[in-house]
Amino acid sequence: MRTLQVSLADRSYPIYIDRGALSAGVLRQHVRASQVLLVTNETVAPLYLDVLMKNLEGLQVDVLQLPDGEKFKTLAVLESIFDQLLEKKHSRTTTLIALGGGVVGDMVGFAAACYQRGVDFIQVPTTLLAQVDSSVGGKTAVNHPRGKNMIGAFYQPKAVIIDVDVLSSLPSREFAAGVAEVIKYGLIRDVDFYHWLQANLDALMARDPDVLAEAILRSCQNKAEVVAADETEQGNRALLNLGHTFGHAIETATGYTELLHGEAVAVGMVMAAEMSADLGWLARKDVDAIRTLIGRAGLPVAPPPSVSVSRCRELMSLDKKVHDGALRLVLMRAIGESIVTADYPPEALNTLLARCCAAGE
């Protein structure tokens, strides 16, 4: 089993990556008392709930199944987790386990941060996007109609358990959405990984187990290093949001119904590359190569026609990277070298949005 450590002093924790990790027995060693609330969703439960339950025999294990989908990542659905914890009399030593994708992981982490002012939780991500991104780093949140992930907390899990085999049941569209986040790491800080992806993308999309395990490992290594250096996003951790400022606006503008999160991030990364080239920072041939790589993964490269310039601009103004009224963007100086900056002419952003979103006006 491959094991990484997210180094955060007394909040450090391991990431386990292996085929069959769900049944490998590592889960139990991170449950410190007798109570467990296992939260999953109606799609994942029939596939993997029984496997995980075998690791928890002898404990008080309560199970809550949430509805599946980004539109259910709300305060109202979050309250059902608190209802279950209180109804089943869970104490401060309970452990919450998130079995599912990014929505389940974010909501369970936020619930763990809040319940009795903080209880243990473990991430067991079952989508590629969650395995390489949302399960690692302690960002937890729910959405608000006016913005994505605007209500949440930084709260680290006790462990992340990644079973490569669960990805065999993931629909192709969901798998491709996760590949967007994999590509992101190559673009922001790991040019060697970017070139590796160019060479191995076909095998990755075919879900070759060895290639898949390597892509997950290298993605988690990159994220763990960034998080260890900047846990609460005071500086360079914001680089992990390449494409997300555009992508979150697109998701919100479409009511989380037209694009998956990873698809919106893919569009956002192309837009960030375009703007970087407009500013003279990134070569046009690199923009073309990025667009081609994202397209090879079966991901969209432009916003849906329904997204207007005015709506996109309005939602971007609510982004968490706005400081003192200035919208900071993650842009690229080169492939593998990104920066967080508000030092760009306002007309550059307006021109980009007009070019990309004109059909929505």
C-alpha positions in Angstrom: 0.0 0.0 0.0 1.3 3.4 -0.9 1.1 5.9 2.0 1.6 9.6 2.0 1.7 12.0 4.9 0.0 15.4 5.0 2.4 17.1 7.4 0.5 19.6 9.6 2.1 19.1 13.1 -0.5 17.7 15.4 -3.1 17.6 12.6 -1.0 15.4 10.3 -2.6 12.4 8.8 -2.0 9.6 6.3 -3.3 9.1 2.8 -3.5 5.4 1.9 -3.6 4.5 -1.8 -4.1 0.9 -3.0 -6.3 -1.5 -4.9 -8.7 -3.0 -2.4 -8.0 -0.4 0.2 -11.6 -0.5 1.4 -11.1 -4.0 2.8 -7.5 -3.7 3.8 -8.2 -3.0 7.5 -6.6 0.4 7.8 -10.0 2.1 8.5 -10.4 0.6 12.0 -7.1 1.9 13.3 -8.3 5.5 12.9 -11.6 5.0 14.8 -10.7 5.9 18.4 -14.0 5.0 20.2 -17.0 2.8 19.8 -19.4 5.2 17.9 -19.4 5.8 14.2 -21.7 7.6 11.9 -21.1 6.5 8.3 -22.5 8.9 5.8 -22.8 8.0 2.2 -25.3 8.5 -0.7 -28.0 6.5 -2.4 -25.7 5.8 -5.4 -22.6 4.6 -3.5 -24.3 2.7 -0.7 -25.4 -0.3 -2.7 -21.9 -0.7 -4.1 -19.5 -0.2 -1.2 -21.4 0.1 2.1 -21.2 -3.6 3.0 -17.5 -3.8 2.3 -16.8 -0.9 4.7 -19.2 -2.2 7.4 -17.1 -5.4 7.7 -14.2 -3.2 8.9 -16.4 -1.8 11.7 -17.9 -4.9 13.3 -18.4 -4.6 17.0 -18.9 -0.9 17.0 -22.1 1.2 17.2 -22.3 2.1 13.5 -25.2 4.3 12.4 -25.7 4.8 8.6 -27.1 7.9 6.9 -27.7 7.9 3.1 -27.9 11.4 1.5 -29.5 12.2 -1.9 -26.8 12.2 -4.6 -25.9 15.4 -6.4 -24.3 18.8 -6.1 -27.8 20.4 -5.8 -28.1 18.7 -2.4 -25.0 20.2 -1.0 -27.0 22.6 1.2 -27.5 23.7 4.8 -30.9 21.9 4.8 -29.3 18.5 3.9 -26.4 19.1 6.3 -28.9 19.4 9.1 -29.9 15.8 8.5 -26.4 14.7 9.6 -26.8 16.7 12.8 -30.3 15.2 13.3 -28.8 11.7 13.1 -25.9 12.4 15.4 -28.3 13.8 18.1 -31.0 11.2 17.6 -28.4 8.4 18.0 -26.8 10.2 21.0 -23.3 10.4 19.5 -20.7 11.8 21.9 -17.6 14.0 21.4 -15.5 10.9 20.8 -17.6 9.7 17.8 -16.1 9.3 14.3 -17.8 10.4 11.1 -16.9 8.5 8.0 -17.5 10.0 4.5 -18.1 7.3 1.9 -18.7 9.0 -1.4 -17.6 11.8 -3.7 -16.8 15.4 -3.1 -20.3 16.4 -2.0 -20.5 13.7 0.7 -16.9 14.4 1.8 -17.4 18.2 2.1 -20.6 17.9 4.0 -19.4 15.3 6.4 -16.2 17.2 7.1 -18.2 20.4 7.8 -20.6 18.5 10.1 -17.6 17.0 11.9 -16.1 20.5 12.3 -19.3 21.8 13.9 -20.7 18.9 15.9 -19.8 19.5 19.6 -17.2 21.9 18.3 -15.3 19.2 16.5 -15.2 15.4 16.2 -13.0 13.0 14.2 -13.8 12.2 10.6 -12.3 9.9 8.0 -12.5 10.4 4.2 -13.2 7.4 2.0 -13.5 9.0 -1.5 -15.2 7.0 -4.2 -14.8 9.4 -7.2 -11.5 10.3 -8.9 -12.2 14.0 -8.3 -12.6 13.4 -4.5 -9.5 11.1 -4.4 -7.1 13.6 -6.0 -8.6 16.8 -4.7 -11.5 17.4 -2.3 -10.7 14.6 0.2 -7.2 16.0 0.9 -6.5 19.2 2.6 -9.4 19.8 5.0 -11.6 22.2 3.0 -15.2 21.5 4.0 -18.3 23.5 3.0 -21.8 23.6 1.6 -23.1 25.7 -1.2 -25.4 28.8 -1.1 -27.7 29.9 -3.9 -25.4 33.0 -4.3 -22.1 31.1 -4.4 -20.4 27.7 -4.2 -18.7 26.6 -1.0 -19.3 29.9 0.7 -20.2 28.4 4.1 -17.6 26.1 5.5 -14.5 25.5 7.6 -10.9 24.3 7.4 -11.0 21.0 9.2 -8.6 18.1 8.6 -9.6 14.4 8.5 -7.8 11.7 10.6 -7.1 9.7 7.4 -7.9 9.4 3.7 -8.4 5.9 2.4 -8.3 5.7 -1.5 -9.3 2.4 -3.1 -8.3 2.5 -6.8 -10.7 -0.4 -7.6 -13.8 1.6 -6.8 -13.2 3.8 -9.9 -14.2 0.8 -12.1 -17.8 1.6 -11.3 -17.6 5.3 -11.9 -19.5 6.6 -14.9 -17.3 7.8 -17.7 -18.4 11.4 -17.4 -17.7 11.4 -13.6 -14.3 9.9 -14.3 -13.4 12.5 -16.9 -14.4 15.2 -14.4 -11.8 13.9 -12.0 -9.2 13.9 -14.7 -9.6 17.7 -14.9 -8.3 18.1 -11.3 -5.4 15.7 -12.2 -4.4 17.9 -15.1 -4.6 20.9 -12.8 -1.6 19.8 -10.8 0.6 19.6 -13.9 -0.4 23.1 -14.9 0.1 24.8 -11.6 3.4 23.4 -10.3 4.5 20.1 -11.9 5.5 20.3 -15.5 7.0 16.8 -15.5 3.6 15.5 -14.4 2.0 17.5 -17.2 4.3 15.8 -19.8 3.6 12.4 -18.2 -0.1 13.0 -18.6 0.4 13.9 -22.3 2.1 10.6 -22.8 -0.2 8.5 -20.6 -3.6 10.1 -21.0 -5.1 7.4 -23.2 -4.1 4.7 -20.6 -5.4 6.9 -17.8 -8.8 7.3 -19.6 -8.8 3.5 -20.1 -8.4 3.2 -16.3 -5.2 1.2 -16.5 -4.8 0.3 -12.8 -1.0 1.1 -12.6 -1.4 4.4 -14.5 -4.4 5.4 -12.5 -2.6 4.6 -9.2 0.4 6.7 -10.3 -1.8 9.6 -11.3 -3.6 9.6 -8.0 -0.3 9.3 -6.1 1.3 12.2 -7.9 -1.8 14.4 -7.6 -2.0 13.7 -3.8 1.7 14.4 -3.4 1.3 17.8 -5.0 -1.7 18.7 -3.0 -0.2 17.5 0.3 2.9 19.6 -0.3 0.8 22.7 -1.0 -1.5 22.2 2.0 1.4 21.5 4.4 2.9 24.9 3.4 -0.3 26.9 3.6 -3.2 25.1 5.4 -5.7 27.9 5.5 -5.0 29.4 2.1 -3.2 32.6 3.2 -0.9 32.4 0.2 0.1 29.8 -2.3 -2.7 27.3 -1.5 -4.9 29.4 -3.7 -2.9 28.1 -6.6 -5.0 24.9 -6.2 -7.9 27.0 -7.5 -6.7 27.3 -11.0 -9.8 27.4 -13.2 -12.1 27.4 -10.1 -12.9 31.1 -10.0 -14.3 30.9 -13.6 -15.6 27.3 -12.9 -17.5 28.1 -9.7 -19.2 31.1 -11.4 -20.3 28.8 -14.3 -21.6 26.2 -11.9 -23.6 28.7 -9.9 -24.9 30.5 -13.0 -26.3 27.2 -14.3 -27.8 26.2 -11.0 -25.4 23.2 -10.7 -27.4 21.4 -13.4 -25.5 21.7 -16.7 -21.9 20.8 -15.8 -20.2 18.6 -13.2 -17.7 20.4 -11.0 -14.7 19.0 -12.8 -16.2 19.9 -16.1 -16.6 23.5 -15.0 -13.0 23.5 -13.7 -11.8 22.3 -17.1 -13.6 25.2 -18.8 -12.1 27.5 -16.2 -8.6 26.3 -16.8 -8.9 27.0 -20.5 -10.2 30.4 -19.7 -7.3 31.0 -17.3 -4.9 29.9 -20.0 -6.5 32.2 -22.6 -6.3 35.2 -20.3 -2.7 34.4 -19.4 -1.9 34.4 -23.1 -3.8 37.7 -23.6 -1.5 39.2 -21.0 1.5 37.9 -22.8 2.5 35.5 -20.1 1.7 32.2 -21.7 2.6 31.1 -25.3 -0.4 30.6 -27.6 1.0 27.1 -28.5 0.8 26.2 -24.8 -2.9 27.4 -24.7 -3.6 25.2 -27.7 -1.8 22.2 -26.0 -3.8 22.7 -22.8 -7.0 22.8 -24.7 -6.1 19.7 -26.7 -5.2 17.8 -23.5 -8.4 18.7 -21.8 -10.4 17.8 -24.9 -8.7 14.4 -25.1 -10.1 13.7 -21.7 -13.6 14.2 -23.0 -14.0 17.5 -21.1 -15.7 20.7 -22.3 -13.5 23.7 -23.2 -16.1 26.5 -23.3 -18.9 27.6 -21.0 -22.5 26.6 -21.8 -24.4 29.2 -24.0 -26.6 30.0 -21.1 -23.8 31.7 -19.1 -23.8 35.4 -19.7 -21.0 37.9 -19.3 -22.9 39.9 -16.7 -23.9 36.9 -14.6 -20.4 35.4 -14.7 -18.8 38.7 -13.7 -21.4 39.2 -10.9 -20.7 35.8 -9.4 -16.9 36.1 -9.7 -17.1 39.3 -7.6 -18.3 37.0 -4.7 -15.3 34.7 -5.0 -13.4 33.9 -1.8 -10.2 35.2 -3.5 -11.6 38.8 -3.5 -9.4 40.9 -1.2 -10.4 44.5 -0.5 -12.6 44.6 -3.5 -9.9 43.2 -5.9 -10.6 39.9 -7.6 -7.4 37.7 -7.5 -7.1 35.1 -10.3 -4.9 32.1 -10.6 -3.1 32.6 -13.9 -0.1 30.9 -15.7 3.3 32.3 -16.4 4.2 29.0 -18.0 3.0 25.4 -17.8 3.9 24.2 -14.3 4.3 27.8 -13.1 1.1 29.6 -11.8 0.6 32.7 -9.8 -2.2 34.3 -7.7 -2.6 37.9 -8.8 -4.9 40.9 -9.0 -2.3 42.7 -11.1 -4.0 42.6 -14.4 -6.0 45.3 -16.4 -9.7 45.1 -15.7 -10.3 45.2 -19.5 -8.4 42.0 -19.9 -10.9 40.1 -17.8 -13.8 41.8 -19.5 -12.4 41.0 -23.0 -12.0 37.3 -22.0 -15.5 37.0 -20.7 -17.0 38.7 -23.8 -15.1 36.3 -26.0 -16.0 33.2 -24.0 -19.6 34.0 -22.8 -20.9 36.2 -25.6 -23.5 33.6 -26.6 -25.1 34.0 -23.2 -25.8 37.7 -23.5 
